[in-house]
Amino acid sequence: MLIKINDQNPPERLIKKVVDLIKMGGIIAYPTDTYYGIGCDIMNKKAIQKIYQLKERDKNKPFSFICSDLKNISDYAKVSNYAYKTMRRLLPGPYTFVLEGSKLVPKIMLTKRKTAGIRVPDNAICMAIVEALGNPVLSTSATKPDGSIIPDPSLIDDFFGFRINAVIDGGATPNKPSSVISLIDDEPAVLREGMGDVSVFQ
């Protein structure tokens, strides 16, 4: 199901339709400020396992997830003063921050070291979804099993078909990866350079 949503001013009615699907364990594709993402409620283990199958991904590689804002991040991760100041300067934006997860994060979403990748994208649609859902949303790029990006919502719909419940058409995205920054122990490390300026960490 392809749902067209205005990316500047997402209508509440359509956001509710998407959130209702997620609450029922549904999987959606949605735009971010980097790629189109595929996601579900991080509290729904069955939906997460379906995404592992869709992506043919190793269970030892947890997915990142999207929070609605910094206050929301502090519910799901241990945020030091340094991490808070750093993220406040750069979010929302094309960054994934690796932090130590809190007890609220399901084990399936954490690495063996109990860390999690967290995003707050600069995209009104995915922000509206996370806020309306009340839980973070899993975030993995809409790719084929060989890793190639599917750049367009109608192509995502064609490729995944009935394996996902809805594809949100929110227009074009940059189709470039986020920069991944570890803030563990207040020692910043650039794990992947993508969109977003990482010079402050180098």
C-alpha positions as CSV (number, residue, x, y, z in Angstrom):
1,M,0.0,0.0,0.0
2,L,1.5,3.3,-1.1
3,I,0.4,6.3,1.0
4,K,1.3,9.8,-0.3
5,I,2.0,12.2,2.6
6,N,3.1,15.9,2.4
7,D,6.6,16.1,3.8
8,Q,6.3,19.7,4.9
9,N,3.0,19.4,6.7
10,P,2.0,15.8,7.3
11,P,-1.8,15.5,7.7
12,E,-2.7,14.1,11.1
13,R,-5.3,11.7,9.6
14,L,-2.7,10.0,7.4
15,I,-0.1,9.8,10.2
16,K,-2.8,8.1,12.4
17,K,-3.5,5.6,9.6
18,V,0.2,4.7,9.5
19,V,0.6,4.6,13.3
20,D,-2.5,2.3,13.6
21,L,-0.7,-0.1,11.2
22,I,2.5,0.0,13.3
23,K,0.5,-0.6,16.5
24,M,-0.9,-3.8,15.0
25,G,2.7,-5.1,14.4
26,G,2.9,-3.6,10.9
27,I,6.1,-2.8,9.0
28,I,6.4,0.4,7.0
29,A,8.8,2.2,4.7
30,Y,9.2,5.9,5.3
31,P,11.3,8.9,4.3
32,T,14.1,10.3,6.5
33,D,16.8,13.0,5.8
34,T,19.1,10.3,4.4
35,Y,17.5,7.3,2.8
36,Y,14.0,5.8,2.9
37,G,13.9,3.6,6.0
38,I,12.1,0.4,6.9
39,G,10.8,0.2,10.4
40,C,8.3,-1.0,13.1
41,D,7.7,-0.3,16.8
42,I,10.9,-1.3,18.7
43,M,8.7,-2.8,21.3
44,N,7.3,-5.4,18.9
45,K,9.7,-8.4,18.8
46,K,7.8,-10.2,16.1
47,A,7.8,-7.2,13.8
48,I,11.6,-6.8,14.4
49,Q,12.2,-10.4,13.5
50,K,10.3,-10.0,10.3
51,I,12.6,-7.1,9.3
52,Y,15.6,-9.3,10.0
53,Q,14.2,-11.8,7.5
54,L,13.3,-9.0,5.0
55,K,16.9,-7.7,5.1
56,E,18.5,-11.2,5.5
57,R,20.5,-9.7,8.3
58,D,22.6,-11.4,11.0
59,K,20.7,-11.4,14.3
60,N,23.9,-10.2,16.0
61,K,23.7,-6.8,14.2
62,P,21.0,-4.7,15.9
63,F,19.2,-2.0,13.9
64,S,19.2,1.7,14.9
65,F,16.1,3.4,16.0
66,I,14.5,6.8,15.7
67,C,13.5,8.9,18.7
68,S,11.4,12.1,18.5
69,D,13.7,14.5,20.3
70,L,16.5,14.7,22.9
71,K,14.2,14.2,25.8
72,N,13.0,11.0,24.2
73,I,16.6,9.9,23.6
74,S,17.3,10.2,27.4
75,D,14.5,7.7,28.1
76,Y,16.2,5.1,25.9
77,A,19.9,5.8,26.4
78,K,22.3,7.0,29.1
79,V,23.0,10.6,28.1
80,S,25.9,12.4,29.8
81,N,26.2,16.2,29.8
82,Y,28.7,16.0,27.0
83,A,26.5,13.8,24.9
84,Y,23.5,16.0,25.5
85,K,25.3,19.2,24.4
86,T,26.8,17.4,21.4
87,M,23.4,16.1,20.2
88,R,21.6,19.3,20.9
89,R,23.9,21.1,18.5
90,L,23.5,18.5,15.7
91,L,20.0,17.2,16.0
92,P,17.6,16.9,14.2
93,G,20.0,15.9,11.4
94,P,21.7,13.1,9.4
95,Y,23.6,11.5,12.3
96,T,23.3,8.2,14.1
97,F,24.7,8.4,17.7
98,V,25.9,5.3,19.4
99,L,25.1,5.4,23.1
100,E,24.6,2.9,26.0
101,G,21.0,1.8,25.9
102,S,18.7,2.1,28.9
103,K,16.6,-0.7,30.5
104,L,13.7,0.4,28.3
105,V,15.4,-0.8,25.1
106,P,14.5,-4.4,24.2
107,K,17.6,-6.7,24.2
108,I,17.1,-7.5,20.5
109,M,17.8,-3.8,19.8
110,L,21.1,-3.7,21.7
111,T,24.6,-4.9,20.8
112,K,26.5,-7.3,23.1
113,R,28.0,-4.2,24.7
114,K,24.5,-2.9,25.5
115,T,24.9,0.0,23.0
116,A,22.3,1.3,20.5
117,G,22.3,3.5,17.4
118,I,19.9,6.4,17.8
119,R,18.6,8.9,15.2
120,V,16.5,12.1,15.2
121,P,16.2,12.8,11.5
122,D,15.3,16.2,10.1
123,N,12.1,14.9,8.4
124,A,8.6,15.9,9.4
125,I,7.0,12.7,8.4
126,C,9.1,10.2,10.5
127,M,9.1,12.7,13.4
128,A,5.3,12.9,13.4
129,I,5.1,9.0,13.3
130,V,7.4,8.5,16.3
131,E,5.5,11.2,18.3
132,A,2.1,9.8,17.5
133,L,3.2,6.2,18.2
134,G,4.8,7.1,21.6
135,N,7.7,4.6,21.1
136,P,10.8,4.8,19.0
137,V,10.7,3.3,15.5
138,L,13.2,0.9,14.1
139,S,15.4,2.4,11.4
140,T,17.1,0.4,8.6
141,S,17.7,1.6,5.1
142,A,15.4,0.3,2.3
143,T,17.9,-1.9,0.6
144,K,17.9,-5.2,-1.3
145,P,19.7,-8.1,0.4
146,D,22.8,-7.3,-1.7
147,G,22.9,-3.9,-0.1
148,S,21.8,-1.8,-3.1
149,I,19.6,1.1,-2.2
150,I,16.0,1.3,-3.5
151,P,15.8,5.1,-4.0
152,D,12.1,5.6,-4.8
153,P,9.0,4.8,-2.8
154,S,7.1,3.2,-5.7
155,L,10.2,1.0,-6.4
156,I,10.2,0.1,-2.7
157,D,6.5,-0.9,-2.9
158,D,7.2,-3.0,-6.0
159,F,10.2,-4.7,-4.4
160,F,8.8,-5.6,-1.0
161,G,5.1,-5.9,-2.1
162,F,2.9,-7.6,0.6
163,R,6.0,-8.2,2.8
164,I,5.5,-4.7,4.3
165,N,2.2,-3.1,5.2
166,A,2.7,0.4,3.9
167,V,5.2,2.6,1.9
168,I,4.9,6.3,2.6
169,D,5.7,8.4,-0.4
170,G,7.1,11.6,1.1
171,G,9.1,12.7,-2.0
172,A,12.7,12.5,-2.8
173,T,15.5,11.8,-0.2
174,P,19.2,12.5,-0.6
175,N,20.0,8.7,-0.7
176,K,23.2,9.1,1.2
177,P,24.0,7.5,4.6
178,S,24.0,9.2,8.0
179,S,27.3,9.8,9.8
180,V,27.7,7.4,12.7
181,I,29.3,8.8,15.8
182,S,30.0,6.8,19.0
183,L,29.7,8.9,22.2
184,I,30.4,6.0,24.6
185,D,32.4,7.2,27.7
186,D,32.4,10.7,26.3
187,E,35.1,9.7,23.8
188,P,33.7,10.7,20.4
189,A,34.6,8.4,17.5
190,V,33.5,8.6,13.9
191,L,32.4,5.1,13.0
192,R,31.2,6.1,9.5
193,E,31.4,9.3,7.7
194,G,28.3,10.1,5.8
195,M,26.0,13.2,5.6
196,G,26.5,15.8,8.3
197,D,29.7,17.5,9.3
198,V,32.0,15.3,11.4
199,S,35.0,17.6,11.5
200,V,34.2,18.5,15.2
201,F,35.0,14.9,16.1
202,Q,38.2,14.5,14.2
